[in-house]
Amino acid sequence: MQDDLLARAKAWLAEDPDADTRTELARLIDAEDHAELTARFSGTLQFGTAGLRGELGAGPMRMNRAVVIRAAAGLAAYLKKQGTPHGDDTAGLVVIGYDARHKSEDFARDTAAVMTGAGLRAAVLPRPLPTPVLAFAIRHLGAVAGVEVTASHNPPRDNGYKVYLGDGSQIVPPADAEIAAEIDAVRSLHDVPRPETGSQTLDDSVLDAYLTRTDAVLAENSPRTARTVYTAMHGVGKDTLLAAFARAGFPEPVLVTEQADPDPDFPTVAFPNPEEPGAMDLAFAKARETNPDLIIANDPDADRLAVAVRDGTTGTTGTTYRMLRGDEVGALLAAHLVTRGADGTFAESIVSSSLLGRIAAKANLPHVETLTGFKWIARVENIRYGYEEALGYCVDPEGVRDKDGITAALLITELASTLKEDDRTLLDLLDDIAVEHGLHATDQLSVRVEDLSLIAAAMRRLREQPPTRLAGLPVTNAEDLTRGTDTLPPTDGLRYTLDGARVVVRPSGTEPKLKCYLEVVVPVAAHADLPAARATATDLLTALKRDLSTAAGI
């Protein structure tokens, strides 16, 4: 077995195109580090609806140039089998974007070379840019597919490979399995042509077109007075967001300078995700210095948006701020769009708050729930607005069929400006929404693991012994979503409906986490009842977490 392991490692080394990973792998082979070699050669990174994502390093279980070249070759083979969109002889265009993580540009250039070698046309964005710019470029340029090299908000050691098809939305089954089969059919990198010329590096015209499109997000002659503090979280969002805000006429955001420029090591945060504890501390400190109307933050590839506001109290360090939950921002944007007379379908994933459905119903607008991820949300027919609780918002689906942290930042700042005209805040509007529709309080129980078998064990335990009561509330319906429903295709998840509450449990598709999404709904008769309703909701959410953790054994 050890001889076979070493033979596979040496075969990989022989065709590895990257000097860095060759050096790394040669050291492991020379040291006969069987534990590490086994971890890297125990299988291959699996290509799925999230594309590829994993830790950088040598071997088929890591993200590296060899893995990316195989993925690109499989994608190219799949695209060629699909034919050109109009049945003509024009080679299909694949547009490629990348973020500022380690190796991202290398992976993008390799992808372009593979596409060109396969007889397709390849165009690479001019520099590291937000993922929404790539999603926009696909439709704008009439491409047959797009690739974004990014690991979004994962740790610094990770990178990823996200695939879009010609409609500008991410791949879904069966395309993922068909592309994976083509990847598996690649036997040797020596069989994959990668010419050094032939691909195109785009100029700024695509970015300019995206920025022009952002103008359509805002209402004509709307207030543009709200002042913001902004952090790019060491990612690629700063220049694009500042340009969009300048075009719109908002006050220039005050930057969190320590996190403003791209840095693949993300030195000021443990995880470059605005939702993680401590990630927003520098933004809060800057806000205490400058007293903005709101704080806005993008994740590293700027497809997500976080929002924080003054919470009306003062702590030991001064004014305190709190992050709005993704569900709260989702409801605020929906209410704003309704007020502006939006028409079309409002869409969300099953793990997001049921409040969106109530807002849509009151406005006589269609409402659709989908599986988790914008690959599903963006495909909803006649979509006007879509959101997911994980800080993802699609506010201009005709421009970008994906979540977009730049245009969402524009829209929430417009809303804050509109409220400011009446000496009101985002929190005031949230109170109004709670009185009108009931207080919808959400939370999440998220468990990060080193051993993925713990997630499978927890899911198995819940399936074999489903809870009958949670937080003292009877479970009125327990659904195993692997069987699908009348409106949803099968997925690895569980959904429990309770009297005044709901729980969804699923493994994360991009991180080693088990995620449990909790919601309680407390009726509210008047604004004066809100403090008591919030206390009740907090108690129920705490009890739900406790009981669900016990039931899952986590």
C-alpha positions, 0 to 999 in steps of 0.5 A: 500500500505504501509503495502504491501511495509513493508511486501515485505521488511520484506520477503526480510529481512528474506532470505537476506544472507548478514549481511551488507544489513540485517542491512541496510534494518532492519534500513529502516524498523524500521524507516518506510522510505517509500520513500527509501523502495519504491525506493528499492522495486518498481521492480527488476533490469532487466537482459539484454544484459549488464547483471546486473548493479546497486547501491549496497544496500538491496532490489531487485532494488539494487546489493546485494548477494540476487540479485546475487544468483537469477541471478546465479540460473537463469543462471545455469538453462538456461545453463542446458537446453542448454545441454553440448557442445558435448552432453556428460555427463560432467558437464559444466564448468563456470569460474568466475572473479571479480574486486576489487569493494565492494562485488565483491568477495562475488558475485563471490563466491556466483555464484560459489556455485550456479553453483556447487549446480546446478550440474555444475562445477565452477572455480573462478579466483585466485584474482581480475583480468582484465575482459579480463583475464576472457574473455580469460579463457572461451575459454582457459578452454573450459567453457560453460559460464563465469561471470565477477563481475564488474561495469567497470567505474561506480561510487564507489557505483555501481557493476555489473554482466556480462555474457559470453557464451562458445564462449567467447563473451557476451550474446545477444538476445534471451539468455538474455531474456531466462536467465531473465525468469529463474531468474524470476522463482526463488521463494525463495533463500531457493530453491537455493542450495549453497554448501560450497565446490565443486567449484575450485579456479584457480591458476595463470596458466590461467593468465600465459596463457593469458600473453603468448597469449599477445605475439602474439599481437606484430610483431616479432622484432618490436621496443619497445622503447616508454616510457609510464606513466600509470594509473590503475585508482584505478582498477585491471590492474596494475600487468597484464599490467606491466607483459605484458610490461615486457614480450614484452621488453618495458621500464617499465611504470612510474606509477601514484602511487596515482591510481596504486593499487585497491581501491573500493572507487576511492578516487582521481576521481569523476568518475573512467573513463578516459573520465571524466573531471579531471580523467587524471589530475594526469597522466598529472602531472606525465607526466610533470615530466617524459616526456614520449612518451605517457600516457596510462590508463585503466579503473578499470576492464582494458577492456578499454584503454585511450591514451594521447600525448603531444599536442605541446604547453606549459601551465602555469604548463608546457607541455600540453597533450591531450586525444586522442578520442576513434575514433582516437585511433581506426583509429591509431590501424587500420592503424598500423594493415594494415601496418603490413599486417593484414587480416580479417574483420574490425568491429565497432559499428554504433556510431564509426567513419566512418573512419574505413570503409575508411581505410578498403576499401583502404586496400581491407579489409571487414568492418562491422558495428554492434549495440553498444557493444562488444557483437555484435562486437565480433560476426562478422564473421572472425573478425580481429580487432574491436573497439568502440569509448568508448575506447574499442579495440579488437586487438586479437579476437582469444584470447579475444572476447571482448575489451581488454585494456591490449593488446590494450596498447601493440599495441599502444605502439608498434606503438608509438615505430615504429613512434619514430624510424622515429622521428614521433608521433601518432599525425603525423600519425593522420595528414597523415590519415586525408589527405588520407581519410579526416578529421573525427572529432567526439564528443559526447553530453552526458546528465546524468540524475537522472530521467530516464523519461527525456531520454524517453521524449527526444527520444519521442520528436525526434521521433515525431518531427525529425529535418530537419536541424542541424548545417545548414546542411539538414538532408538527411535521418532520421532512427528510429533504433527500426525498424531495418535496412537491416544489423542491428537488432532493437535497441532503437536509432535514426540515422541522415545522413547529407551532410558531417555529421552524428548523432546517438542518443541512451540511454546508456545501462549501465548508466543513460545517453542520448548519442548523437554521432556526426561526421563531415567529412571535405575534406583535400587536403594537410597537410597545409589545416589541421588547417583550416579543424580542425577549420571548424570541430570544428564549425560544431560540436559545432553547431550540439551539440547546435541544437541537444540539442534544438531538443531533449529538453535537 
